[in-house]
C-alpha cells in the first residue's frame, strides 16, 4: 500500500483521498485494538479558571458565533489553541500559547502514564462512559480501526498544520466497540470512586474524569482489547490527520514514537450505547422556492405550516425522506422516482448503501437535481438540531434539508463490508468534551 505524501496528496476526490490515507502503510502489529496509557496534560483550575469556562465542544461543532462566545468567556479557553484562526492567530501562535500555558502553570503534565475514564451524565443518568488513551493507528486493511465516512483533504490539512505546530493531540476522537469484558469492568469500577475533576457545562451535561495509573490495570485493558475492532464514531478527519502525521514521521526515518497513536475515547457500546443523530444540511446559495420547484420533478411533496408536525411526519416516513425549510413553510419530500434514483447512484455500492438517506440526498438531490458542488462553502452542516438548521437557512436566504438519523445497524454493516457511508452522515454522541485532557507528542510526555 502507498504511504501518504508529506504534503498530503492533492487533486483527489474524497473517496480516493480517503482510500489513500486510511489505507496507507504503517507499523504492523499483532496486538489488534490498542489503547495505551500516556501522561495527560490537564488544566489547573486555580490558574486557568473554571473548567466549564475553559473547555469546549469538539472543534467541528463550533461556528463563528460560538467561537466568539468562547473567546469572550475566558482567557484560557482551549478554543485559543484548537481554533486559533477564530482569534486571528495562526497555527504557530497556538503552539507557542500551549507551551506558555504549560510554563505559567495553567496546564500541567500528569506525573505518571495513565488511562483516563471519562463520563458524561445528565440529571444523574450516565449517557457516556469510556476510556481515553493513545489509540494505536492501523491501516484499514488490518480490520482493527474501521472508518465509516470519507474525508476531504482541506480539513485534514488544517488539523495537520495545527497538530504539527502544537506537537500535541488537542482533543480525543470517539470510537465504539463491543466488549462487555475486563476493560468495561475497570471503567465502571474506577467510576465508583471520587473523580479527578467534575463540572457542569453549558451543554447541559456533567463531565467527570478519573485516572487509572495501575500498570496491572493497563495490562488487563490491553489483554481485553486484543482481538477487538472499533468503529470511528466521530473524528474521521482527525484520525486521518493522525495517519498523515504518522506517515510524515515514517518518511523522515523517525522510527516508532508517540505519532504511532492518537488521542481517543473508546466506549463499550454494549454497556453505553451511543446516541446516533442526524446531520442536517444548510445550502445558503439555494433559494427555498427554487429548491422546492426542482425537487418536485422527482419527489412527492407535502407542505406543513408547523415545524413540529413536519418533523413528526419526517420521522414516520417510510423510505428516503427529507424536509425542506428556509421559507415560510416546510415541505416533506417522499417517494423518490425510482428511475431517477437508479440513474443517480454511483456504481460499485451495495443496495444497503444506495438506500441510505444521505446517499440519496448527495447524489439525487444535491448533485443531480440541484447541481451543487460538494464543498464546505456550498453545503453547511448542523448537528442534530432541526430548528437551528431552519433558522440558519432563513438568515441566509437559503435552504435547509432536515434528515432522519441513520440506523446504527446500517452503519456497522456498511463499515464491516469495507464501504463508507457518505460524508457527514452520522452524529454519534455524546461527544467527548475538548480540553479535559491533552496528549503531547513529545516522547518525554508519553512515558
C-alpha positions in Angstrom: 0.0 0.0 0.0 1.3 3.6 -0.7 2.3 5.9 2.1 0.8 9.4 2.5 2.9 12.1 0.9 4.4 14.6 3.3 2.2 17.4 2.0 -0.8 15.2 1.5 -1.9 14.0 -1.9 -3.7 16.8 -3.9 -6.2 16.7 -6.7 -8.1 13.7 -5.3 -11.8 13.4 -4.6 -13.0 12.4 -1.2 -13.3 8.6 -2.0 -9.8 8.3 -3.5 -8.2 10.6 -0.8 -9.9 8.6 2.0 -8.7 5.3 0.5 -5.2 6.6 0.2 -4.9 8.0 3.7 -6.8 5.3 5.6 -5.1 2.5 3.7 -1.6 3.8 3.9 1.0 1.5 5.3 2.0 1.8 9.0 3.9 -0.2 11.6 2.0 -3.6 11.7 1.4 -5.3 15.0 -0.3 -8.4 16.2 -1.8 -6.6 19.1 -5.1 -5.7 17.5 -7.0 -2.9 19.1 -4.7 -0.9 21.4 -5.2 1.9 23.9 -2.0 2.9 25.5 -1.5 5.0 28.7 0.1 8.4 28.5 1.0 11.4 30.7 -2.1 13.6 30.2 -2.0 17.4 30.1 -4.8 19.0 32.1 -6.0 22.5 33.0 -5.2 23.6 36.5 -8.4 25.4 37.8 -6.5 27.5 40.3 -4.6 29.2 37.4 -6.7 28.6 34.3 -10.1 29.1 35.9 -13.4 27.2 35.9 -13.2 24.1 33.8 -16.6 24.7 32.3 -15.3 28.0 31.0 -12.0 26.8 29.5 -13.3 23.6 27.8 -15.5 23.4 24.7 -17.4 21.0 22.4 -15.4 19.4 19.5 -14.0 21.9 17.1 -16.2 20.9 14.2 -19.4 21.8 16.2 -18.2 25.4 16.7 -19.4 28.0 14.3 -18.1 31.6 14.2 -20.7 32.9 16.7 -19.9 30.1 19.2 -16.2 30.7 18.8 -16.7 34.4 19.6 -18.7 33.5 22.8 -15.9 31.1 23.9 -13.2 33.7 23.3 -15.2 36.3 25.3 -15.8 33.9 28.2 -12.3 33.1 29.4 -8.7 33.9 28.6 -7.6 30.2 28.8 -10.4 28.6 26.8 -9.0 25.9 24.7 -10.6 27.5 21.6 -7.5 29.6 21.6 -5.4 26.5 20.9 -7.9 24.4 18.9 -9.3 27.1 16.6 -6.6 29.8 16.6 -8.0 31.5 13.5 -11.1 32.4 15.5 -8.9 34.9 17.4 -7.0 36.0 14.2 -3.9 33.9 15.1 -2.0 31.2 13.2 -1.1 27.6 14.0 2.4 28.6 15.2 0.9 31.0 17.7 -1.3 28.3 19.0 1.8 26.1 19.6 3.6 28.9 21.4 0.5 29.6 23.5 0.3 25.9 24.5 3.9 26.0 25.7 3.3 29.3 27.5 0.3 27.9 29.4 2.5 25.0 30.5 5.2 27.3 31.7 2.7 29.5 33.5 1.0 26.5 35.2 -2.4 26.9 33.5 -1.7 23.5 32.1 0.2 20.7 33.9 1.5 17.3 32.8 0.4 14.4 35.0 3.3 12.7 36.7 2.6 9.1 35.6 1.2 7.5 32.5 -2.5 6.8 32.8 -5.6 5.8 31.0 -8.5 8.2 31.8 -12.1 7.2 32.5 -14.4 9.9 31.0 -18.1 10.2 31.8 -20.9 12.5 30.6 -24.2 12.4 32.5 -27.5 14.4 32.5 -29.6 14.6 35.6 -27.8 11.7 37.2 -28.2 9.4 34.2 -24.9 8.3 32.7 -25.0 8.8 28.9 -21.4 8.1 28.1 -18.6 6.4 29.8 -15.3 5.1 28.4 -11.5 5.1 28.3 -9.3 7.9 27.0 -5.8 6.8 25.8 -3.4 6.7 22.9 -5.2 4.7 20.2 -2.8 2.6 18.1 -3.1 3.6 14.5 -3.9 0.9 12.0 -4.3 0.6 8.2 -7.9 -0.1 7.3 -6.9 -3.4 5.8 -6.0 -4.7 9.2 -9.7 -4.6 10.2 -9.0 -3.1 13.6 -10.0 0.6 13.4 -12.9 1.0 11.0 -13.7 4.3 9.3 -17.3 4.6 8.1 -17.1 8.1 6.4 -14.9 9.6 3.6 -12.8 12.6 4.4 -11.8 15.8 2.5 -8.2 17.0 2.1 -9.0 20.5 3.3 -9.9 19.7 7.0 -7.1 17.2 7.2 -4.6 19.8 6.1 -6.0 22.2 8.6 -5.7 19.8 11.5 -2.3 18.5 10.4 -0.9 22.0 10.4 -2.3 22.7 13.9 -1.2 19.3 15.2 2.3 19.8 13.9 2.6 23.3 15.3 1.3 22.3 18.7 3.1 19.0 18.7 0.1 17.6 20.5 -3.3 16.0 20.2 -5.6 18.6 21.5 -8.9 16.7 21.6 -9.9 13.0 21.5 -11.7 11.3 18.7 -14.6 8.9 19.6 -14.8 5.2 18.9 -17.1 2.4 19.9 -16.5 -1.3 20.2 -18.4 -4.3 21.5 -16.8 -5.8 24.5 -18.5 -6.1 27.9 -15.3 -7.6 29.3 -12.5 -6.7 31.6 -11.9 -3.2 30.2 -15.5 -2.3 30.8 -15.3 -3.6 34.4 -12.3 -1.4 35.0 -14.1 1.6 33.7 -17.1 1.1 35.9 -15.1 0.2 39.0 -13.0 3.3 38.5 -16.1 5.5 38.1 -17.3 4.3 41.5 -14.6 6.4 43.2 -14.1 10.1 43.6 -13.5 11.8 40.2 -10.3 13.7 39.4 -12.5 16.5 38.0 -16.2 17.2 37.8 -18.1 20.2 36.4 -21.4 21.1 34.8 -21.1 22.7 31.3 -23.4 24.8 29.2 -24.2 21.7 27.1 -26.4 20.5 30.0 -24.1 17.7 30.8 -22.0 16.9 33.9 -18.5 15.9 32.8 -16.3 13.8 35.0 -12.7 12.4 34.7 -10.8 9.7 36.6 -7.2 8.5 36.2 -6.1 4.8 36.0 -2.4 4.6 36.8 -2.1 1.0 38.0 0.1 -0.9 35.5 -1.8 -4.1 36.2 -5.0 -2.5 35.1 -3.3 -1.2 32.0 -2.2 -4.8 31.2 -5.8 -6.1 31.8 -7.2 -3.5 29.4 -4.6 -4.4 26.8 -5.4 -8.1 27.1 -9.1 -7.5 26.8 -8.9 -5.3 23.8 -6.6 -7.6 21.8 -8.6 -9.2 19.0 -11.4 -6.5 19.1 -12.2 -4.0 16.5 -13.6 -0.4 16.9 -15.7 1.8 14.7 -14.8 5.5 14.4 -17.9 7.2 15.6 -16.7 10.8 15.5 -13.4 12.3 14.3 -12.7 10.8 10.9 -10.7 13.9 9.8 -8.7 13.9 13.0 -8.0 10.1 12.6 -6.9 10.8 9.0 -4.7 13.5 10.4 -3.1 11.1 12.9 -2.4 8.7 10.0 -0.9 11.6 7.9 1.3 12.7 10.8 2.5 9.1 11.3 3.3 8.8 7.6 5.3 12.0 7.8 7.4 10.8 10.6 8.0 7.4 8.9 9.1 9.2 5.7 11.5 11.2 7.8 13.0 8.0 9.3 12.0 8.8 12.8 11.0 5.3 13.8 8.4 4.3 16.4 7.2 7.2 18.6 4.1 8.9 20.0 2.9 9.7 16.5 2.0 6.0 16.1 -1.0 6.7 18.3 -3.7 9.3 18.6 -5.8 10.6 21.5 -9.1 8.8 21.5 -12.1 8.0 23.7 -13.1 4.3 23.4 -16.6 3.4 24.6 -18.0 -0.1 25.0 -21.3 0.1 23.2 -22.7 -2.9 24.8 -22.8 -1.0 28.2 -23.2 2.5 26.9 -24.9 2.5 23.5 -24.2 5.8 21.7 -26.9 8.2 20.5 -27.0 8.4 16.7 -28.4 11.7 15.5 -28.7 13.3 12.0 -26.5 15.9 10.4 -28.7 18.4 8.6 -27.7 20.5 5.6 -27.9 24.2 5.0 -27.5 25.3 1.4 -27.0 29.1 1.7 -26.9 29.8 -2.1 -30.1 27.8 -3.0 -33.3 29.7 -2.6 -36.1 27.6 -0.9 -38.6 28.2 -3.8 -36.0 27.1 -6.4 -35.1 24.1 -4.3 -38.7 23.1 -4.0 -39.6 23.6 -7.6 -36.8 21.4 -8.8 -37.4 18.7 -6.1 -41.0 18.3 -7.3 -39.6 16.7 -10.5 -38.5 13.6 -8.7 -40.3 13.6 -5.2 -43.8 13.7 -3.8 -44.1 16.9 -1.9 -46.3 17.6 1.1 -46.5 21.0 2.8 -46.6 21.7 6.5 -47.1 25.1 8.1 -45.9 24.0 11.6 -42.4 22.7 12.2 -43.4 20.1 14.9 -45.9 18.4 12.6 -43.4 18.4 9.8 -40.6 16.8 11.9 -43.1 14.1 13.1 -44.1 13.3 9.5 -40.4 13.0 8.5 -39.7 10.6 11.4 -42.7 8.5 10.4 -41.8 8.4 6.7 -41.0 5.0 5.1 -38.0 5.1 2.8 -35.8 8.0 1.8 -37.4 11.3 3.0 -36.3 14.9 3.6 -37.8 18.1 5.0 -37.1 21.3 3.2 -37.1 24.5 5.2 -36.0 28.1 4.9 -39.1 29.7 3.5 -42.5 30.4 5.2 -43.5 26.7 5.3 -41.8 23.3 5.4 -42.1 20.7 2.8 -41.7 16.9 3.1 -40.1 15.1 0.2 -41.0 11.4 -0.1 -41.3 8.6 -2.7 -38.4 9.4 -5.0 -38.8 8.5 -8.6 -37.3 5.0 -9.0 -35.7 5.6 -12.4 -34.2 8.9 -11.4 -32.9 7.4 -8.2 -31.3 4.5 -10.0 -29.6 6.8 -12.6 -28.2 9.0 -9.9 -26.5 6.3 -7.8 -22.8 5.7 -8.4 -21.7 2.2 -9.4 -19.9 -0.2 -7.1 -22.0 0.3 -4.0 -24.2 -2.2 -2.2 -28.0 -1.9 -2.2 -27.9 -1.0 1.5 -25.6 1.9 0.8 -27.8 3.1 -2.1 -30.8 3.2 0.2 -29.2 5.5 2.8 -30.9 8.8 3.0 -27.6 10.6 2.8 -26.7 8.8 -0.4 -30.0 9.8 -1.9 -29.5 13.4 -0.8 -26.0 13.7 -2.1 -26.5 12.0 -5.5 -30.1 12.5 -6.4 -30.8 16.0 -4.9 -27.6 17.9 -4.2 -25.5 16.6 -7.1 -28.3 15.8 -9.5 -31.5 17.9 -9.2 -29.8 20.9 -7.6 -26.4 20.6 -9.2 -24.4 22.0 -6.3 -20.7 21.5 -5.8 -19.6 19.2 -2.9 -17.7 21.5 -0.7 -17.9 23.3 2.6 -18.9 26.7 1.1 -21.9 25.4 -0.8 -23.0 22.9 1.9 -23.0 23.8 5.7 -24.0 21.3 8.3 -25.9 21.4 11.6 -25.7 18.5 14.0 -29.0 17.1 15.4 -30.9 20.4 15.8 -33.5 20.8 13.1 -34.8 24.1 14.3 -31.3 25.6 14.3 -30.8 24.4 10.7 -34.1 26.0 9.6 -33.2 29.2 11.4 -29.8 29.4 9.8 -31.3 28.9 6.3 -33.8 31.7 6.9 -31.0 34.1 8.0 -29.0 33.3 4.8 -32.0 33.2 2.4 -31.0 29.6 1.7 -32.5 26.1 2.1 -32.3 23.7 5.0 -32.5 20.0 4.4 -33.6 18.1 7.6 -32.8 14.3 7.7 -33.7 11.3 9.8 -30.8 9.8 11.6 -29.2 6.7 10.0 -29.6 3.3 11.8 -26.6 2.1 13.8 -27.1 -1.4 12.3 -26.7 0.1 8.7 -23.6 2.0 9.7 -21.9 -1.1 11.2 -22.9 -3.3 8.4 -21.6 -0.9 5.7 -18.3 -0.3 7.6 -17.9 -4.1 8.2 -18.0 -4.8 4.5 -15.4 -2.2 3.6 -17.8 0.6 2.4 -18.1 4.1 3.9 -21.3 6.0 4.3 -21.4 9.4 2.6 -19.6 12.2 4.4 -21.5 13.8 7.3 -24.0 11.0 7.6 -23.8 10.4 11.3 -23.7 12.4 14.5 -22.7 9.9 17.3 -22.9 11.3 20.8 -22.5 12.4 23.4 -19.1 13.6 22.0 -16.2 14.0 24.5 -15.6 17.4 25.8 -12.5 19.2 24.4 -10.0 20.3 27.0 -10.4 17.7 29.7 -7.1 16.0 28.8 -4.5 16.7 26.1 -1.7 14.5 24.8 1.8 15.8 23.9 3.7 14.2 21.0 7.0 14.8 22.8 8.3 11.3 23.6 9.0 12.5 27.2 5.3 13.2 27.6 4.4 9.6 26.9 6.5 7.7 29.4 
